[in-house]
Amino acid sequence: MSQRKAYRSAILHSIADPRDVGIEASYAYFEDGLLVVEDGKVLDVGHADTLLGKFSDADLTTYSDTLITAGFIDTHIHYPQLDIIGAYGEQLLEWLETYTFPAERKFEDPEHATRLAQVFLEELLRNGTTTALVFGTVHKQSIDAFFSEAQKLDLRMIAGKVMMDRNAPEYLRDTPESAYADSKELIERWHGKGRLHYAVTPRFAPTSTPEQLALAGQLFQEYPGLYMHTHISENKQEIEWVRGLFPERSGYLDVYDHHGLIGERAVFAHGVHLCDDECQRLGETGSAVAFCPTSNLFLGSGLLNLDKLEECGVRVGLGTDVGAGTSFSQLQSLNEAYKVMQLQGKKLDPFRALYLATLGGARSLYLDDRIGNLQPGKDADFVVLDYNATPLISRRMAQATTLAERLFALMILGDDRAVKETYAAGVCRHRK
């Protein structure tokens, strides 16, 4: 018999894109709210005094000095790079050679992959992240391990085996044919199983031959609901490299476009140096960009022009890009995103920030019918944030007079310590 549960707290969630409806109409807030959950789904949400009588049979949990919101969504992260987070002193291409490739070699060992997958998922949940779009390594076993562990926790996760047949160490290369065959095997084993989805994952254009990109594009079209996950225009040196490798193409995005790697559920990480035509093309094809501020600052890649992307209709989600990114916390990502905007003379409103970390990420992944907010019928993926997580946050909250102030303080001062509990499909998967 199902157990109906209710959670009483201040509740805030995004219900629309602030650019479309304005800030005030983009969210719903219940100062004394009730979230009702049954069979892993949201049954109802609203004011506690309205719903308590209606759901008097529910098992009630009451919180004080907390804010419930939808689980955070990470639209770009590398689970094999967990152990190299915070590694010193390189930009993108040197980072790959010095740190990334040696770390990924270890995933030849299935036991290593399983251990890392377990720690990685624990870290996501400790930071309030309930869905992520995840890079594996070139090894099939990296994805088998990841999906096996995610399935045990009934998480909505998207991942894929890296495809990489040139410009990488021999020990990490596959071939066009083996990448296609291995990916196809993984798709048939995992895609659509429980809350799992598969992403065709060429690392980035320089590490795949045109033959491999063509087969990746073919694969992307072969199965309904597949994702495509890669990198684009992160670093100026990288862009020049792509121009030299693909002189016949008009630009970086055109390499992917030509090979059928664009469109709905195609997510391009970074996009820091996209030109206007590329932004337009991403927007008109329904493609998405993952905004990865901690990584872009850490590797010195540059400042994303968020306004330009959104003006072109590009779906934008928030990514941590661990391990070049420096925190699993989407609160910390928003802290850095605010600074990226400030450096360009722009602002990031806290309600727009909440949208990026939740419903905006869900829209980028074409999952906003299932996750991204707390509307009835959605997956009960939510996070309980603690207004007294640290002495400094508690003191700042005491001075805050508006919801916007409180939300902004969480975004600037918060990290994993602010996450009191994380729920996935209605089950508590992390408790501080």
C-alpha positions as CSV (number, residue, x, y, z in Angstrom):
1,M,0.0,0.0,0.0
2,S,1.4,3.4,-0.9
3,Q,2.3,5.8,1.8
4,R,1.2,9.4,1.3
5,K,3.7,11.9,2.8
6,A,3.5,15.6,3.4
7,Y,6.3,18.1,4.0
8,R,5.6,21.5,5.7
9,S,8.0,24.3,5.1
10,A,8.4,27.5,3.1
11,I,8.2,26.3,-0.5
12,L,9.5,28.0,-3.6
13,H,9.6,26.7,-7.2
14,S,10.0,28.1,-10.7
15,I,6.9,27.8,-12.9
16,A,8.0,29.7,-16.0
17,D,11.0,31.3,-17.7
18,P,11.4,34.9,-16.2
19,R,12.3,36.1,-19.7
20,D,8.8,35.1,-21.0
21,V,6.6,36.2,-18.1
22,G,8.6,38.6,-15.9
23,I,10.2,37.8,-12.6
24,E,7.1,38.0,-10.4
25,A,5.1,35.5,-12.5
26,S,8.0,33.1,-12.9
27,Y,7.7,31.5,-9.5
28,A,5.3,30.3,-6.9
29,Y,6.0,30.8,-3.2
30,F,4.2,29.5,-0.1
31,E,5.6,31.0,3.1
32,D,3.8,28.2,5.1
33,G,3.6,25.6,2.4
34,L,2.8,21.9,2.1
35,L,4.2,19.5,-0.4
36,V,2.3,16.2,-0.7
37,V,4.0,13.2,-2.2
38,E,2.7,9.8,-3.2
39,D,4.2,6.9,-5.2
40,G,7.3,9.0,-6.0
41,K,5.3,11.8,-7.6
42,V,4.1,15.2,-6.4
43,L,0.4,14.9,-5.5
44,D,-0.2,18.5,-4.5
45,V,1.6,21.7,-3.4
46,G,0.2,24.9,-1.9
47,H,-0.6,26.8,1.3
48,A,-0.5,24.5,4.4
49,D,-3.8,25.9,5.8
50,T,-5.5,25.0,2.6
51,L,-4.1,21.5,2.1
52,L,-3.7,20.1,5.7
53,G,-7.3,19.2,6.0
54,K,-7.5,17.7,2.6
55,F,-4.5,15.5,3.3
56,S,-5.0,14.8,7.0
57,D,-4.1,11.1,6.4
58,A,-0.6,11.9,5.2
59,D,2.5,11.2,7.2
60,L,3.6,14.8,8.0
61,T,7.1,16.1,8.4
62,T,7.4,19.7,9.6
63,Y,10.6,21.8,9.1
64,S,11.4,25.2,10.6
65,D,13.7,27.8,9.1
66,T,13.9,25.9,5.8
67,L,13.1,26.3,2.2
68,I,11.9,23.5,0.0
69,T,12.5,23.7,-3.8
70,A,12.9,21.4,-6.7
71,G,16.0,19.2,-6.9
72,F,18.9,20.9,-8.7
73,I,19.7,19.8,-12.3
74,D,23.3,19.7,-13.5
75,T,23.5,19.8,-17.3
76,H,27.2,19.0,-17.6
77,I,29.5,17.1,-15.4
78,H,32.3,14.4,-15.7
79,Y,32.1,11.7,-13.1
80,P,35.5,10.2,-13.9
81,Q,37.1,13.6,-13.0
82,L,36.0,13.4,-9.4
83,D,39.5,12.8,-8.1
84,I,41.2,15.6,-10.0
85,I,38.9,18.4,-8.9
86,G,41.0,21.4,-7.7
87,A,44.1,20.3,-9.7
88,Y,46.4,23.3,-10.2
89,G,47.4,25.6,-13.0
90,E,46.3,24.6,-16.5
91,Q,44.0,25.8,-19.2
92,L,41.7,23.5,-21.2
93,L,44.0,21.6,-23.6
94,E,46.9,21.2,-21.0
95,W,44.3,20.2,-18.4
96,L,43.2,17.3,-20.5
97,E,46.8,16.0,-21.1
98,T,48.1,16.6,-17.6
99,Y,45.1,15.5,-15.4
100,T,42.1,14.2,-17.3
101,F,43.4,11.5,-19.5
102,P,45.5,9.8,-16.8
103,A,42.5,9.8,-14.5
104,E,40.2,8.4,-17.1
105,R,42.6,5.5,-17.8
106,K,41.8,4.0,-14.4
107,F,38.2,3.3,-15.6
108,E,39.5,0.2,-17.4
109,D,38.9,-1.4,-14.0
110,P,35.2,-1.9,-13.4
111,E,35.7,-1.9,-9.6
112,H,37.3,1.5,-9.8
113,A,34.4,2.7,-11.9
114,T,31.9,1.4,-9.4
115,R,33.7,3.0,-6.4
116,L,33.8,6.3,-8.1
117,A,30.2,6.2,-9.3
118,Q,29.1,5.6,-5.7
119,V,31.1,8.5,-4.3
120,F,30.1,10.7,-7.2
121,L,26.3,10.1,-6.7
122,E,26.7,10.6,-3.0
123,E,28.3,13.9,-3.7
124,L,25.6,15.1,-6.1
125,L,22.9,14.2,-3.5
126,R,24.8,15.9,-0.7
127,N,24.6,19.0,-2.8
128,G,20.9,18.7,-3.6
129,T,21.4,17.6,-7.3
130,T,18.9,15.0,-8.3
131,T,19.4,14.9,-12.1
132,A,22.7,15.3,-14.1
133,L,23.9,14.9,-17.7
134,V,27.1,13.0,-17.2
135,F,30.3,12.2,-19.1
136,G,31.8,8.7,-18.6
137,T,35.0,7.5,-20.2
138,V,35.8,5.7,-23.4
139,H,35.3,2.4,-21.5
140,K,31.9,0.7,-21.6
141,Q,32.3,-0.4,-18.0
142,S,32.3,3.3,-16.9
143,I,28.7,3.6,-18.0
144,D,27.6,0.2,-16.8
145,A,28.9,1.1,-13.4
146,F,27.4,4.5,-13.4
147,F,23.9,3.4,-14.5
148,S,24.0,0.4,-12.1
149,E,24.6,2.7,-9.1
150,A,22.1,5.4,-10.3
151,Q,19.4,2.7,-10.8
152,K,19.8,1.5,-7.2
153,L,18.9,5.0,-6.0
154,D,16.1,5.5,-8.6
155,L,17.7,8.7,-9.9
156,R,16.9,10.4,-13.1
157,M,20.3,10.4,-14.8
158,I,21.6,10.8,-18.3
159,A,25.1,9.5,-19.3
160,G,27.1,8.1,-22.2
161,K,30.3,6.4,-23.1
162,V,32.9,8.9,-24.6
163,M,33.7,8.5,-28.3
164,M,37.3,9.4,-29.1
165,D,39.4,8.0,-31.9
166,R,42.2,10.6,-32.4
167,N,44.2,13.3,-30.7
168,A,44.2,11.4,-27.4
169,P,46.5,8.8,-25.8
170,E,46.3,5.4,-27.5
171,Y,45.0,3.8,-24.3
172,L,41.9,6.0,-24.4
173,R,41.1,5.7,-28.1
174,D,38.3,3.7,-29.7
175,T,37.4,3.5,-33.4
176,P,34.4,4.8,-35.3
177,E,33.0,1.2,-35.5
178,S,33.8,0.2,-31.9
179,A,32.4,3.4,-30.5
180,Y,29.2,2.9,-32.5
181,A,28.8,-0.8,-31.5
182,D,29.7,-0.2,-27.8
183,S,27.3,2.8,-27.6
184,K,24.5,0.8,-29.2
185,E,25.0,-2.0,-26.8
186,L,24.8,0.4,-23.8
187,I,21.7,2.1,-25.3
188,E,19.8,-1.2,-25.6
189,R,20.8,-2.1,-22.0
190,W,20.1,1.1,-20.2
191,H,18.2,3.8,-22.2
192,G,14.7,4.2,-20.8
193,K,15.3,1.7,-18.0
194,G,13.7,3.2,-14.9
195,R,14.7,6.8,-14.8
196,L,17.8,6.4,-16.9
197,H,18.6,8.0,-20.3
198,Y,21.5,7.6,-22.7
199,A,23.5,10.4,-24.3
200,V,25.6,9.9,-27.5
201,T,28.9,11.4,-26.3
202,P,31.7,12.5,-28.7
203,R,34.2,14.2,-26.3
204,F,34.6,17.2,-28.6
205,A,35.3,17.7,-32.3
206,P,39.1,17.6,-32.1
207,T,39.2,14.0,-30.6
208,S,36.8,12.5,-33.2
209,T,37.5,11.9,-36.9
210,P,34.7,12.9,-39.4
211,E,34.0,9.2,-39.7
212,Q,33.3,8.8,-36.0
213,L,31.2,12.0,-35.9
214,A,29.1,10.7,-38.8
215,L,28.4,7.4,-37.0
216,A,27.6,9.4,-33.8
217,G,25.1,11.4,-35.8
218,Q,23.6,8.3,-37.2
219,L,23.3,6.8,-33.8
220,F,21.7,10.0,-32.4
221,Q,18.9,9.6,-35.0
222,E,18.4,5.8,-34.5
223,Y,16.7,5.6,-31.1
224,P,13.8,7.8,-29.9
225,G,14.6,10.1,-26.9
226,L,18.4,9.8,-27.1
227,Y,20.6,12.7,-26.0
228,M,23.8,14.1,-27.6
229,H,26.3,15.6,-25.2
230,T,29.6,17.3,-26.2
231,H,31.7,20.4,-25.7
232,I,31.9,23.6,-27.9
233,S,33.7,26.9,-28.0
234,E,35.1,26.7,-24.5
235,N,38.6,28.0,-25.2
236,K,40.0,30.2,-28.0
237,Q,43.0,27.8,-28.6
238,E,40.5,24.9,-29.0
239,I,38.5,26.9,-31.5
240,E,41.6,27.5,-33.7
241,W,42.4,23.8,-33.4
242,V,38.9,22.9,-34.7
243,R,39.3,25.3,-37.6
244,G,42.6,23.6,-38.6
245,L,41.1,20.1,-38.3
246,F,37.9,20.9,-40.2
247,P,38.9,23.6,-42.8
248,E,35.9,22.6,-45.0
249,R,33.4,23.6,-42.3
250,S,32.3,27.2,-41.6
251,G,32.8,27.0,-37.8
252,Y,32.9,24.9,-34.7
253,L,29.1,24.4,-34.5
254,D,29.0,23.6,-38.2
255,V,31.2,20.5,-37.6
256,Y,28.5,19.1,-35.4
257,D,25.6,20.4,-37.5
258,H,27.1,18.7,-40.7
259,H,27.2,15.4,-38.9
260,G,23.7,15.5,-37.5
261,L,24.7,16.2,-33.9
262,I,22.3,19.1,-33.3
263,G,18.7,19.6,-32.3
264,E,16.4,18.6,-29.5
265,R,18.2,17.0,-26.6
266,A,21.6,18.0,-28.0
267,V,23.5,19.7,-25.2
268,F,26.7,21.7,-25.8
269,A,28.8,22.4,-22.8
270,H,30.3,25.9,-22.4
271,G,29.6,27.9,-25.6
272,V,31.7,30.8,-24.2
273,H,32.9,32.1,-27.6
274,L,30.0,31.3,-29.9
275,C,29.4,33.8,-32.7
276,D,26.0,35.3,-33.4
277,D,25.2,32.9,-36.3
278,E,26.0,29.9,-34.1
279,C,23.7,31.2,-31.3
280,Q,20.9,31.7,-33.8
281,R,21.4,28.1,-35.2
282,L,21.4,26.6,-31.7
283,G,18.1,28.5,-30.9
284,E,16.3,27.5,-34.1
285,T,17.2,23.8,-33.8
286,G,16.1,23.6,-30.1
287,S,19.6,22.8,-28.9
288,A,20.9,23.7,-25.5
289,V,24.0,25.1,-23.9
290,A,25.3,24.2,-20.4
291,F,26.6,27.3,-18.6
292,C,29.5,26.2,-16.5
293,P,30.7,29.3,-14.6
294,T,33.1,27.7,-12.0
295,S,34.9,25.8,-14.7
296,N,35.1,28.7,-17.2
297,L,36.7,30.9,-14.5
298,F,39.0,28.1,-13.1
299,L,40.4,27.3,-16.5
300,G,40.5,30.9,-17.6
301,S,38.2,30.1,-20.6
302,G,36.1,33.3,-20.6
303,L,32.7,34.8,-19.7
304,L,29.5,33.3,-21.2
305,N,27.1,35.9,-22.7
306,L,24.0,34.5,-21.2
307,D,21.7,37.3,-22.5
308,K,22.8,36.7,-26.1
309,L,22.0,33.0,-25.9
310,E,18.6,33.6,-24.4
311,E,17.8,36.3,-26.9
312,C,18.5,33.8,-29.6
313,G,16.1,31.3,-28.0
314,V,18.8,28.9,-26.9
315,R,17.8,26.7,-24.0
316,V,20.4,27.2,-21.2
317,G,21.0,25.0,-18.2
318,L,23.5,25.2,-15.4
319,G,26.5,22.8,-15.2
320,T,29.2,22.3,-12.6
321,D,31.7,20.6,-15.1
322,V,33.4,18.8,-12.2
323,G,36.4,18.3,-12.2
324,A,37.4,21.5,-14.0
325,G,34.5,23.0,-12.2
326,T,35.4,23.5,-8.6
327,S,32.2,22.5,-6.7
328,F,29.3,20.0,-7.0
329,S,27.1,22.7,-5.5
330,Q,24.7,24.5,-7.9
331,L,24.4,27.2,-5.2
332,Q,28.2,27.8,-5.8
333,S,27.7,27.6,-9.5
334,L,25.1,30.4,-9.2
335,N,27.5,32.4,-7.0
336,E,30.0,32.3,-9.8
337,A,27.4,32.9,-12.5
338,Y,26.4,36.1,-10.7
339,K,30.0,37.3,-10.9
340,V,30.4,36.3,-14.6
341,M,27.4,38.5,-15.3
342,Q,28.7,41.3,-13.1
343,L,32.0,41.3,-15.0
344,Q,29.9,42.0,-18.2
345,G,28.0,44.8,-16.5
346,K,24.8,42.7,-16.1
347,K,22.8,41.3,-13.3
348,L,21.6,37.8,-12.4
349,D,18.3,38.1,-10.5
350,P,18.0,35.3,-7.8
351,F,14.7,34.1,-9.3
352,R,16.3,33.8,-12.7
353,A,19.1,32.0,-11.1
354,L,16.7,29.5,-9.4
355,Y,15.1,28.9,-12.9
356,L,18.5,28.1,-14.4
357,A,19.3,25.6,-11.7
358,T,15.9,23.8,-11.8
359,L,13.2,24.4,-14.5
360,G,15.7,25.9,-17.0
361,G,17.9,22.8,-16.7
362,A,14.8,20.6,-17.2
363,R,13.8,22.5,-20.3
364,S,17.3,22.1,-21.7
365,L,17.0,18.4,-21.2
366,Y,13.4,18.2,-22.5
367,L,12.4,16.8,-19.2
368,D,10.3,19.7,-17.9
369,D,7.2,17.5,-18.1
370,R,8.8,15.3,-15.4
371,I,11.2,17.4,-13.3
372,G,12.2,21.0,-12.7
373,N,9.5,22.1,-10.3
374,L,7.0,20.8,-7.8
375,Q,3.8,20.9,-9.9
376,P,1.4,17.9,-9.3
377,G,2.4,14.9,-11.5
378,K,6.1,15.7,-11.5
379,D,8.7,13.4,-10.0
380,A,9.1,14.1,-6.3
381,D,12.7,15.3,-6.6
382,F,13.2,18.1,-4.1
383,V,15.7,19.6,-1.7
384,V,15.3,21.0,1.8
385,L,17.6,24.1,2.2
386,D,18.6,25.2,5.7
387,Y,18.4,28.9,6.6
388,N,20.7,28.3,9.6
389,A,23.2,26.1,7.7
390,T,26.2,28.1,8.9
391,P,26.5,30.9,11.5
392,L,27.0,33.4,8.7
393,I,24.0,32.3,6.7
394,S,21.9,32.4,9.8
395,R,23.0,35.9,10.6
396,R,22.4,37.1,7.1
397,M,18.9,35.6,7.1
398,A,18.1,37.5,10.2
399,Q,18.7,40.7,8.4
400,A,16.8,39.8,5.2
401,T,13.4,41.4,4.8
402,T,12.3,39.9,1.4
403,L,12.2,36.4,-0.2
404,A,14.6,37.7,-2.9
405,E,17.1,38.7,-0.3
406,R,16.9,35.2,1.4
407,L,17.2,33.4,-1.9
408,F,20.2,35.6,-3.0
409,A,21.9,35.0,0.4
410,L,21.6,31.2,-0.1
411,M,23.0,31.5,-3.6
412,I,26.0,33.5,-2.6
413,L,26.8,32.0,0.8
414,G,25.4,28.5,0.4
415,D,27.1,25.2,-0.6
416,D,26.6,21.6,0.4
417,R,26.1,22.7,4.1
418,A,22.9,24.4,3.1
419,V,21.4,21.1,2.0
420,K,19.5,19.6,4.9
421,E,17.8,16.8,2.9
422,T,17.6,15.6,-0.7
423,Y,14.7,13.5,-2.0
424,A,14.6,11.6,-5.3
425,A,11.3,10.1,-6.4
426,G,9.9,10.8,-3.0
427,V,12.7,8.9,-1.1
428,C,15.2,10.7,1.1
429,R,18.6,9.9,-0.4
430,H,20.6,12.4,1.7
431,R,20.2,13.8,5.2
432,K,22.7,16.1,6.8
